[in-house]
Amino acid sequence: MKSPPHEISGEPGKPVGRIAGIINYRANEKWGTRNVRFGFIEFIDDLEISAALLNAVEQWGKERGMDCIQGPMGIFDFDKEGMLVEDFDKLGSMITIYNYPYYPKHMEALGYEKEVDWVQVAIEIPPEIPPKYVRVSKQAKEMFGLHVKKLTNSDISKRGYGKKVFNLLNTAYAPLFGYTELSDKQIDLYIKRYLPLIDKQLLPVIENEEGEVIGAAITMGSLSHALQKAKGKLFPFGWFHLLRALTWKREDTAELLLIAVRPDYQGLGANALFFEDLIPIYNKCHFKRAETGPQLEDNVKELSQWKPLNPTFIKRRRCYKKKL
């Protein structure tokens, strides 16, 4: 995996664009492709600039035997991916890319076409658990022995639940577009970087009768406004805005970062258990709404689970591709 940065400047000392070229050899081997990815792309509204950036990655990929370019994609599969193509006026989240409306216009002008789209799901938090979820979760408990477990810091650090959750994500996400399983080293990095930030009451896992983790939902309060106030910097006072949003002054939106169910348990009521657990907690935390992370538009199983909550599909993002 290689990621050389390319940067172009207009006036001396004033960058006007950036891009990274990435070859994920593990993904190419798994999916039988020879793709070079572009990611972390930023450019002013000048077609000459965007063309120069993308051409640099195209040529770099060709020199290494690649026959297709795709992106925006990340170095790792939990990096931010997909270029926003709709809803530019909506507030973004910390796990997604925001770009201006002219970005997709440049991609199309340069001969790039859609490979896949992701959408986010927005819901209003209901005051009560919808009856369907109550009924289905009861069946899941009685018929399949499923139950929700709330993790502690000791569970994550000393009893291996952090690795159990990410191993589950590897299994559940394996069939999804472009996904390659995280290595043990990458899993350790994500556990140390992200799990300590999350209020554990917002992180339900589901176990079966044998104590195996078959489902996990990683959620947290939104940090979008706090990040705006921090202006991308922890110091001198950015940390205060983030800490405030994480603890005593939450925003009114919850972010459903990741939801995963082991394939052999999908359709058996695990998602209903998540909602039965989280909806009362969200109300207690005064969350009025929730948004998922990007979900593939053709992932019917994933998207259909939201139907009892009257979802709205927003913030479409696109992975573009082009033959080299």
Rosetta blueprint (number, residue, H / E / L):
1 M L
2 K E
3 S L
4 P L
5 P E
6 H E
7 E E
8 I E
9 S E
10 G L
11 E L
12 P L
13 G L
14 K L
15 P E
16 V E
17 G E
18 R E
19 I E
20 A E
21 G E
22 I E
23 I E
24 N L
25 Y H
26 R H
27 A H
28 N H
29 E H
30 K H
31 W H
32 G L
33 T L
34 R L
35 N E
36 V E
37 R E
38 F E
39 G E
40 F E
41 I E
42 E E
43 F E
44 I L
45 D L
46 D L
47 L H
48 E H
49 I H
50 S H
51 A H
52 A H
53 L H
54 L H
55 N H
56 A H
57 V H
58 E H
59 Q H
60 W H
61 G H
62 K H
63 E H
64 R L
65 G L
66 M L
67 D L
68 C E
69 I E
70 Q E
71 G E
72 P L
73 M L
74 G L
75 I L
76 F L
77 D L
78 F L
79 D L
80 K L
81 E L
82 G L
83 M E
84 L E
85 V L
86 E L
87 D L
88 F L
89 D L
90 K L
91 L L
92 G L
93 S L
94 M L
95 I L
96 T L
97 I L
98 Y L
99 N L
100 Y L
101 P L
102 Y H
103 Y H
104 P H
105 K H
106 H H
107 M H
108 E H
109 A H
110 L L
111 G L
112 Y L
113 E E
114 K E
115 E E
116 V E
117 D E
118 W E
119 V E
120 Q E
121 V E
122 A E
123 I E
124 E E
125 I L
126 P L
127 P L
128 E L
129 I L
130 P L
131 P H
132 K H
133 Y H
134 V H
135 R H
136 V H
137 S H
138 K H
139 Q H
140 A H
141 K H
142 E H
143 M H
144 F H
145 G L
146 L L
147 H E
148 V E
149 K E
150 K E
151 L L
152 T L
153 N H
154 S H
155 D H
156 I H
157 S H
158 K L
159 R L
160 G L
161 Y H
162 G H
163 K H
164 K H
165 V H
166 F H
167 N H
168 L H
169 L H
170 N H
171 T H
172 A H
173 Y H
174 A L
175 P L
176 L L
177 F L
178 G L
179 Y L
180 T L
181 E L
182 L L
183 S L
184 D H
185 K H
186 Q H
187 I H
188 D H
189 L H
190 Y H
191 I H
192 K H
193 R H
194 Y L
195 L H
196 P H
197 L H
198 I L
199 D L
200 K H
201 Q H
202 L H
203 L L
204 P E
205 V E
206 I E
207 E E
208 N L
209 E L
210 E L
211 G L
212 E L
213 V E
214 I E
215 G E
216 A E
217 A E
218 I E
219 T E
220 M E
221 G E
222 S L
223 L L
224 S H
225 H H
226 A H
227 L H
228 Q H
229 K H
230 A H
231 K L
232 G L
233 K L
234 L L
235 F L
236 P L
237 F L
238 G H
239 W H
240 F H
241 H H
242 L H
243 L H
244 R H
245 A H
246 L H
247 T L
248 W L
249 K L
250 R L
251 E L
252 D L
253 T E
254 A E
255 E E
256 L E
257 L E
258 L E
259 I E
260 A E
261 V E
262 R L
263 P H
264 D H
265 Y H
266 Q L
267 G L
268 L L
269 G L
270 A H
271 N H
272 A H
273 L H
274 F H
275 F H
276 E H
277 D H
278 L H
279 I H
280 P H
281 I H
282 Y H
283 N H
284 K H
285 C L
286 H L
287 F L
288 K L
289 R E
290 A E
291 E E
292 T E
293 G L
294 P L
295 Q E
296 L E
297 E L
298 D L
299 N L
300 V H
301 K H
302 E H
303 L H
304 S H
305 Q L
306 W L
307 K H
308 P H
309 L H
310 N L
311 P L
312 T E
313 F E
314 I E
315 K E
316 R E
317 R E
318 R E
319 C E
320 Y E
321 K E
322 K E
323 K E
324 L L
